[in-house]
Amino acid sequence: MKTLMRNLLFIILAVLQSGVVFAAADPMPVRAVMMFMPDAGAQDDFLRFIREDLPREGVTHLVVQIDYKYAYTSRPEMAGPVTAAAVKAVVAACREAKVELIPLVNCLGHQSWAKNTGKLLTVHPEFDETPGLYPENEGIYCRSYCPNHPEVHAVVFDLLAEIAKVFEAKAVHVGLDEVFLIGEDACPRCRGRDRAELFAQEVRTLHDFLASRGLRMWMWGDRLIDGATTGIGKWEASMNGTQRAIDLIPKDVVICDWHYETTPPTAGYFALKGFDVILASWNRPEVAVEQAELIFRLRAGNAAGPIGPRLLGVMSTVWEPTARFLPAFRALRAGEPPPEKSAPANMTALFRRVRELETATEVVPASRNK
């Protein structure tokens, strides 16, 4: 306990001190971008973006969300329009650009969006955590599958195994964000169960399967943060009791700690708990810059101990179709002013600031992180 408190104090001091001198020899191992797998019409521009723009920005990892868009052969009933040839072209482009490619398949939550229910629960409605409820998904954010259904993981594992193989992946991102439907009374297997244990059980189940195949698991971190204690709220943190799962899951999971409006120092919390962590932004360039500086501050302030190396780096997320993002990115590079909230501007500002911090010795005032 004394060691825990000493490390916590060290992190707080690192964040609050008036300035930190950063050395150029302290590069972040992860500078990631997360995007959707494009439709066929945007494939060529996507490959050009990978080969030309990602190396120019200094990106090391590309997370591609594919979900049920892939033409699965292990489960033909789950097949989508994206061919193996299209994925292999992305694999080749990433290899050429020296960028590690990580597929993302949403697990547990995000099984629907608006009125549309995803393929897993469309093909297998028996897997639904709230069967028969919420017609056209009215009154909910996203559906979840039941983590205790006896047949759900046979399907999910087949999909994860196939997608990892075609992506030639070393790691797989399994989502797990914004899970609001868990341990519901409508589910005969989950009602009355501790939601933290249910969530941790699913994390462990997915982790153990991926680890058995030599794959590292990445996940979003919001369900592991106490939304009430931190004041962060129900979106970027948990208000339904899942936060205690942080002490019940394997420590070799990589936590992607997303915050889009502000920069709370939760990355330090995850690192203190023993996890490798990546801080993620979206469409506010000023927040992206704050996050880059926070990661550098925490790494510099804890370089001599185990905490600093666990702060792997930063991620710029793109929550719009790739076919819409890429023209906006090209327009920005051509000098067109971006809108107030812009994923392309976020990405370019983030990696510009990372390059500045990695190539010059400077003092970053703590006021930027307030």
N, C-alpha and C positions, 0 to 999 in steps of 0.2 A: 504494500500500500504506500509506503514511503517513497519507493521508486516511482510509482504511478503518479503521485502528487508532485514529485520533483520534476518529472517530465512534463506534466501538465503546466506547471509554473513556467518551465522553460519555453514552452510553446506560446503561452500568453505574453511573456516578456518579449519574445521574438516578434510578435504581432504589434505590440504596443510601443516598442522603443521608437525613439525619434527618427532613426535612420539606420540603414544597414548598408555596408559596402559590399557589393557583389563582385566577385572575381570572374573574369572571362572563362576560367577553367572549370566552371560549374554548370555544364549543359544538362538540360532535362532529357531523360531517356525517352519520354513520350510526348510527341506533339501531334495530336490526332485530329482527324476530321470524321464526323459521322454523317452519312448521306443515305438516301433511298436508292435501291437498285433501280436504274432507269428502265423505261420502256424502250422498245427497239428503236424508235425514232430518235432518241437522244443518246444512243449507245456510242456513236463515233465521237461526239463532242465530249462525252464522259471519259472515253479512253484518252483523248487529247488532254483533258484536264488532269488526269492521273499522270501522264507521261511528262507534261510540260509544267503545269502549274503547281502540283504538289511538291516536286523537288525545289522549285523556285521559292516556295513559301517555307521550306524546311520541314515539311510534314514527314513523320516517321511511320504513322499508322493510319489506315483507312478502315473505318467501321461501316459496313454496308448492310442496311436493314433490308432483308429479303422476305422474311415471314413465309407466307404461303404462295408467293409469286413464282417459285421455282417449279420446274416440270419434274416433280418427284417420281421416281420409278419404284422405290420401295413401298410407297403408298400411292398408287396411281389415282385413287379417288381424291387425293389432296393436290394433284398436279395443277400448276399455274402456267403462265405463258413464257416465263424466262427459261431459255434452253441452256443445256450444259455448255454449248459452244459459246454462248454469250458470257457465261460466268468465266470460262477458260480464257476468253479475251481480256477480261478484267484481271484475272490472275497473272497473265503474261505482262500486262501493262504495269501492274504493281511490282512485279519482279524487276522489270526494266527500270522503274523509278526508284527501286530500293525502298519500297514502302510495304510494311507488313499489312496484309489484308485479313480482316476479322469479320465474319458474317454475324448478323444479328437476327435472331428469331425470338419474337415475343413469347414468353412463357408465363403461365398463370393468368396475369391480367392482360388488358388490351386485346381481348378476343372479339371486340366489336368497335365500331366507330360510327357515331351518330346512329342512323337507322340501319346501318349495314353490319351484319354479324359476320365475322371472319369464317374462313373455310373449316377450321377445326370444329367449331360448334354447329356449323351448318351441316357438315357431313356426319358429325357425331353429337347430336343434341343431348344425348344422355350424359355427356361430360360436363354439362353446364352446372355451375354452382347454384344457380337460381332457376331451375327448370320450370318452364311455364309462366314465369313472371316477366313483367316489363315488356309487353308487346311492342314491337318496333323500337325496343330499347328506350322507351319513354321513361324519364325519371332517374336514369342512371348515367354514369360517365362511360364506363366500358365493362363488358362482361368478363367474367373469370371462368376458367375451368376448375373443376373440383380436384384438389390435390390428392384426395383420398379415393377417387374412383379407381377401381381395381384394373381398369384397362387403359386408362389415359396415358400412362407413361410408355406403354408398348408403342403407341403411335408417336408420341413426342420424341422418344429416343430414336426411332427410325428416321424421323425427319432431321434431327440434330446430327446423327451419324452421317446421313447422306450429304447434308449441306456442308459439314466439315470436310468431307472427302473431296467434293467437287471444288470447294474453295481452297483446298490444300492448306487448311488452316492449322495454326498452332494454338489458337485460342478461339472461343466462341462467346459472343455476348448474348445473354438470354433475357434481356429486358428486366422484368420484375418490378417495373416502376408503377406508381399510381394504382396500386391494388386496393380498391375500396370494397370489393365484394369478396369476403373471405370469412369462413366460419359462420355462414348465414343460416338462419333458422329454417330456410327453405330446403337446405341440403341435409338429408338424413344422416350422412356420414360425418358432416362437419359441425352441425349445430351443437352449441355448448362447449366447443373446444376452445382452448386458449389460442388466440389469434397469433400471438408471437411464436408459439410452438408450431402452429400450422405453417406459418410463413417460413420459419427456420427449417422445418421438415422438407418443404419443397426446395429450398436452397440447397440443402444437403443432398437431396435426391438427384437434382440436376448436376451438382458439383461432382458427386461420386461417379455418375455415369460418364461425364466428360473426362474426369481424371483417369478412369479405367482405360480410356483411349489415348492417354497422353496429352489431353487438351486442357488448357487453363480456362477457367470461367471468369468472364467479366459480367457485371450487372450494374444497374443503376442503384444508387444508395438511399433514395428518399424514404423508403419504408423502414429504414434503420435509424432514423433521426426522430427524436421526440418533438413533435410539432408544438405541443403546449409549453413545455419547459423552455424551449429555445425561442418561442414566439414566431417560428417560421411558418406555421400553419399546415393545412392538410394537403397541399399540393407538393411542395418541395420537402415535406416531412410527413410523419404519420400522426394521425389523430384517432386511429382505431385500434391502438394497442400492439401493433406489430414491432414497435421500436426495440423491444427487449430481445428480439431475435439477434441483435448484433452480438450478443454474448453466447449464441447457440450455433453459430455457423463456422465453417472452416476459415482459417486466417489467410489461406492462399488465394482466396477470391479477390479479384481486382474490383474495387469500388469506383464507379464513375459518379462523382458527386456533383449533380447538376443544380445550378442556381442561375436564374436568368435576369432577375431584376436587381439583386444586391449581391454582396460577397461576404456571407457569414463565414467564420473560420472553421467550418465543419470538416474541411479536409484534414486539419490538425487533429480533430477528434477521431476520425477514422484511423489516421496513422498511429495515434496514441493507443488505440484499441488493437493494433497489430496488423492492420490491413495496408496493402499497397493501394494508393488512391490517385485518381485523375480528376481534376476540377474542370467542369464543363460549363460553357456559356452558349448563347444562342444568337441573339439579334441586337444586342446593345453593346457597341464597341467599347464604351467606357467601362462596362462591367467586365468585358474580356480583358482589358488592360489591367484592371484591379486584380483579377484572378491570376494573371501571369505574375504580377508583382507579389501577391500573397504567397504563391507557391515558391518563388525565389526567396522571399523573406523567411519562410518556414524552413526551407532547405538550408539556407545559410545559417539561421539561428540554431539549427540542430544537426549540423554537419558532422559533429564528433560522435553523435550517438546513433541509436537505431532509428530514430524518428525521421530524420531528414531524408535518407534514401528511400523511405516508403512513399514519399511525395513524388510520384513518377512524372507528373507534368500536367498538361492541359489538353482540352478537347473543344473544338468548335463544332456545334451541332447544326444541322440543316433540316428544319422541319417543314419543308415544302418539296414539291416534286422536283426531281433533279432537272427535268426539262425546263422548269421555270427558274431554278437557281442559276444555271450555267449562263444564260443570256444576261442576267442581272450582274453576275460576276464579271463577264466580259465588258459590260457597259461601265462598270466601276473602274476597271483597269484602263479603259479608254478615257477616263476623266469625267464621266457623268456623275453628278452628285447623287449619293444614295438617299433613300427616304430615312426618316428619323430612326426607324427600326429596320435593320437590314442584316440578314445572315451573311451576305458577301462582305459587307463592311466590318462585321464582327470578326470574320475569319481573317481578313487582311490586317486589321488592327491588332488582333491577338498575336499573330506570328511576327508582325513587325516589332511589337514590344518584346517578344521572346528573343528575337535576333539582337535587339539593342542590349538587352540584359546579358546575353551570352557573349557579346563581342566587346564590351567596354566595362571598365570599372567605374561605378557610380554610386551615389547615395540616393536611395529612394525614400522620400519622406513618408512616414506612417500615415499622414493625413489623407493620402490617396486611397487608403483602404478603409476609410470611415464611411 
